[in-house]
Protein backbone atom coordinates (compact mmCIF):
# COMPACT_ATOMS: atom_id res chain seq x y z
CA UNK A 1 0.00 0.00 0.00
CA UNK A 2 1.37 3.40 -0.97
CA UNK A 3 1.28 6.37 1.34
CA UNK A 4 -1.07 8.25 -0.98
CA UNK A 5 -3.36 5.40 -1.99
CA UNK A 6 -6.75 5.10 -0.35
CA UNK A 7 -7.76 1.54 0.53
CA UNK A 8 -10.12 0.21 -2.11
CA UNK A 9 -9.49 3.16 -4.39
CA UNK A 10 -8.44 2.38 -7.93
CA UNK A 11 -6.10 4.51 -9.97
CA UNK A 12 -7.90 6.85 -12.32
CA UNK A 13 -6.28 8.11 -15.47
CA UNK A 14 -5.56 11.75 -16.07
CA UNK A 15 -7.17 12.87 -19.31
CA UNK A 16 -7.36 16.26 -21.03
CA UNK A 17 -10.18 18.63 -20.19
CA UNK A 18 -12.77 18.65 -22.98
CA UNK A 19 -16.29 19.86 -23.60
CA UNK A 20 -17.45 16.28 -24.06
CA UNK A 21 -16.09 15.30 -20.65
CA UNK A 22 -17.88 18.22 -19.01
CA UNK A 23 -21.08 17.25 -20.83
CA UNK A 24 -20.69 13.63 -19.68
CA UNK A 25 -20.23 14.84 -16.11
CA UNK A 26 -23.40 16.94 -16.28
CA UNK A 27 -25.26 14.07 -17.97
CA UNK A 28 -24.29 11.76 -15.10
CA UNK A 29 -26.36 14.00 -12.80
CA UNK A 30 -29.21 14.37 -15.33
CA UNK A 31 -28.61 18.13 -15.42
CA UNK A 32 -29.75 20.22 -18.40
CA UNK A 33 -27.29 22.45 -20.26
CA UNK A 34 -26.41 23.87 -23.66
CA UNK A 35 -23.13 23.80 -25.55
CA UNK A 36 -22.14 26.95 -27.46
CA UNK A 37 -20.25 26.94 -30.76
CA UNK A 38 -17.03 27.82 -28.95
CA UNK A 39 -17.39 24.80 -26.64
CA UNK A 40 -18.57 26.70 -23.58
CA UNK A 41 -21.18 24.83 -21.56
CA UNK A 42 -23.99 26.83 -19.96
CA UNK A 43 -27.02 26.17 -17.86
CA UNK A 44 -29.24 27.31 -15.00
CA UNK A 45 -28.76 26.09 -11.46
CA UNK A 46 -31.02 27.42 -8.70
CA UNK A 47 -31.90 30.50 -10.73
CA UNK A 48 -28.33 31.49 -11.65
CA UNK A 49 -26.75 31.29 -15.10
CA UNK A 50 -23.53 29.23 -15.12
CA UNK A 51 -20.89 28.95 -17.81
CA UNK A 52 -18.15 26.33 -17.85
CA UNK A 53 -15.47 27.48 -20.24
CA UNK A 54 -11.95 26.67 -21.25
CA UNK A 55 -9.05 29.13 -21.30
CA UNK A 56 -5.34 28.94 -22.01
CA UNK A 57 -3.28 27.91 -25.02
CA UNK A 58 -4.54 24.33 -24.88
CA UNK A 59 -7.87 24.96 -23.14
CA UNK A 60 -6.26 23.58 -19.98
CA UNK A 61 -7.78 26.11 -17.57
CA UNK A 62 -11.28 25.18 -16.47
CA UNK A 63 -13.07 28.44 -15.76
CA UNK A 64 -16.49 28.46 -14.16
CA UNK A 65 -18.56 31.53 -13.55
CA UNK A 66 -22.10 32.27 -12.48
CA UNK A 67 -24.03 35.52 -12.75
CA UNK A 68 -26.08 37.14 -10.02
CA UNK A 69 -29.55 37.82 -11.34
CA UNK A 70 -30.86 40.66 -9.16
CA UNK A 71 -31.73 44.03 -10.72
CA UNK A 72 -29.93 46.13 -8.11
CA UNK A 73 -29.41 49.75 -9.25
CA UNK A 74 -25.95 51.26 -9.74
CA UNK A 75 -26.50 53.50 -6.70
CA UNK A 76 -25.83 50.38 -4.58
CA UNK A 77 -22.44 49.74 -6.24
CA UNK A 78 -20.26 50.60 -3.23
CA UNK A 79 -22.35 48.53 -0.84
CA UNK A 80 -22.36 45.51 -3.19
CA UNK A 81 -18.56 45.79 -3.48
CA UNK A 82 -18.33 45.76 0.33
CA UNK A 83 -20.51 42.64 0.47
CA UNK A 84 -18.39 40.97 -2.23
CA UNK A 85 -15.22 41.85 -0.33
CA UNK A 86 -16.74 40.40 2.84
CA UNK A 87 -17.48 37.15 1.03
CA UNK A 88 -14.03 37.04 -0.57
CA UNK A 89 -12.31 37.63 2.79
CA UNK A 90 -14.15 34.78 4.47
CA UNK A 91 -14.20 32.12 1.72
CA UNK A 92 -11.63 30.45 -0.50
CA UNK A 93 -14.01 30.32 -3.44
CA UNK A 94 -15.76 31.45 -5.41
CA UNK A 95 -14.33 34.90 -5.92
CA UNK A 96 -17.00 37.56 -6.39
CA UNK A 97 -16.43 40.52 -8.68
CA UNK A 98 -18.73 43.51 -9.13
CA UNK A 99 -19.40 45.64 -12.22
CA UNK A 100 -21.95 48.20 -13.30
CA UNK A 101 -23.65 47.58 -16.64
CA UNK A 102 -26.29 49.89 -18.04
CA UNK A 103 -27.22 51.26 -14.62
CA UNK A 104 -27.52 47.83 -12.97
CA UNK A 105 -25.09 45.97 -10.72
CA UNK A 106 -23.62 42.78 -12.17
CA UNK A 107 -21.88 40.30 -9.88
CA UNK A 108 -19.94 37.31 -11.16
CA UNK A 109 -18.78 34.36 -9.10
CA UNK A 110 -15.60 32.80 -10.52
CA UNK A 111 -13.68 29.60 -9.88
CA UNK A 112 -10.83 28.36 -12.09
CA UNK A 113 -8.23 25.60 -11.99
CA UNK A 114 -5.32 24.84 -14.31
CA UNK A 115 -5.48 21.23 -15.49
CA UNK A 116 -2.39 21.26 -17.72
CA UNK A 117 -1.63 17.67 -16.77
CA UNK A 118 -5.20 16.51 -17.15
CA UNK A 119 -7.67 15.37 -14.54
CA UNK A 120 -9.64 12.31 -13.56
CA UNK A 121 -13.39 11.96 -14.01
CA UNK A 122 -13.68 12.13 -10.22
CA UNK A 123 -11.76 15.42 -10.11
CA UNK A 124 -13.91 16.85 -12.88
CA UNK A 125 -17.08 15.87 -11.05
CA UNK A 126 -15.75 17.39 -7.83
CA UNK A 127 -14.85 20.63 -9.64
CA UNK A 128 -18.28 20.92 -11.26
CA UNK A 129 -20.21 20.12 -8.08
CA UNK A 130 -17.99 22.39 -5.96
CA UNK A 131 -18.42 25.23 -8.45
CA UNK A 132 -22.18 24.93 -8.49
CA UNK A 133 -22.56 24.46 -4.73
CA UNK A 134 -20.27 27.30 -3.68
CA UNK A 135 -21.50 29.73 -6.32
CA UNK A 136 -25.14 29.10 -5.46
CA UNK A 137 -24.21 29.65 -1.80
CA UNK A 138 -22.36 32.90 -2.53
CA UNK A 139 -25.02 34.36 -4.80
CA UNK A 140 -27.81 33.16 -2.51
CA UNK A 141 -26.07 34.91 0.40
CA UNK A 142 -25.94 38.08 -1.69
CA UNK A 143 -29.65 37.65 -2.47
CA UNK A 144 -30.39 37.90 1.26
CA UNK A 145 -28.84 41.37 1.27
CA UNK A 146 -31.31 42.56 -1.40
CA UNK A 147 -34.60 40.69 -0.90
CA UNK A 148 -36.68 43.52 -2.37
CA UNK A 149 -35.04 43.20 -5.79
CA UNK A 150 -36.39 40.44 -7.99
CA UNK A 151 -34.29 38.27 -10.23
CA UNK A 152 -33.91 39.37 -13.84
ChimeraX attribute file (.defattr): number of C-alpha atoms within 10 A of each C-alpha:
attribute: neighborCount
match mode: 1-to-1
recipient: residues
	/A:1	6
	/A:2	6
	/A:3	5
	/A:4	6
	/A:5	10
	/A:6	10
	/A:7	8
	/A:8	6
	/A:9	7
	/A:10	8
	/A:11	9
	/A:12	11
	/A:13	11
	/A:14	13
	/A:15	14
	/A:16	16
	/A:17	23
	/A:18	17
	/A:19	19
	/A:20	12
	/A:21	15
	/A:22	20
	/A:23	17
	/A:24	14
	/A:25	19
	/A:26	17
	/A:27	12
	/A:28	10
	/A:29	10
	/A:30	9
	/A:31	12
	/A:32	12
	/A:33	16
	/A:34	13
	/A:35	15
	/A:36	12
	/A:37	7
	/A:38	9
	/A:39	14
	/A:40	17
	/A:41	21
	/A:42	19
	/A:43	16
	/A:44	16
	/A:45	16
	/A:46	11
	/A:47	15
	/A:48	21
	/A:49	15
	/A:50	24
	/A:51	21
	/A:52	22
	/A:53	21
	/A:54	22
	/A:55	13
	/A:56	11
	/A:57	8
	/A:58	11
	/A:59	17
	/A:60	19
	/A:61	18
	/A:62	22
	/A:63	19
	/A:64	25
	/A:65	22
	/A:66	27
	/A:67	21
	/A:68	26
	/A:69	19
	/A:70	21
	/A:71	16
	/A:72	21
	/A:73	15
	/A:74	17
	/A:75	12
	/A:76	12
	/A:77	18
	/A:78	11
	/A:79	12
	/A:80	22
	/A:81	17
	/A:82	12
	/A:83	17
	/A:84	21
	/A:85	16
	/A:86	12
	/A:87	19
	/A:88	16
	/A:89	11
	/A:90	8
	/A:91	12
	/A:92	10
	/A:93	18
	/A:94	26
	/A:95	20
	/A:96	24
	/A:97	16
	/A:98	19
	/A:99	15
	/A:100	15
	/A:101	10
	/A:102	9
	/A:103	13
	/A:104	16
	/A:105	21
	/A:106	21
	/A:107	21
	/A:108	22
	/A:109	23
	/A:110	20
	/A:111	22
	/A:112	19
	/A:113	12
	/A:114	16
	/A:115	17
	/A:116	16
	/A:117	10
	/A:118	17
	/A:119	17
	/A:120	15
	/A:121	18
	/A:122	12
	/A:123	13
	/A:124	18
	/A:125	18
	/A:126	13
	/A:127	17
	/A:128	18
	/A:129	15
	/A:130	15
	/A:131	24
	/A:132	22
	/A:133	14
	/A:134	19
	/A:135	28
	/A:136	22
	/A:137	14
	/A:138	23
	/A:139	25
	/A:140	15
	/A:141	13
	/A:142	18
	/A:143	17
	/A:144	10
	/A:145	12
	/A:146	13
	/A:147	10
	/A:148	11
	/A:149	14
	/A:150	11
	/A:151	13
	/A:152	10
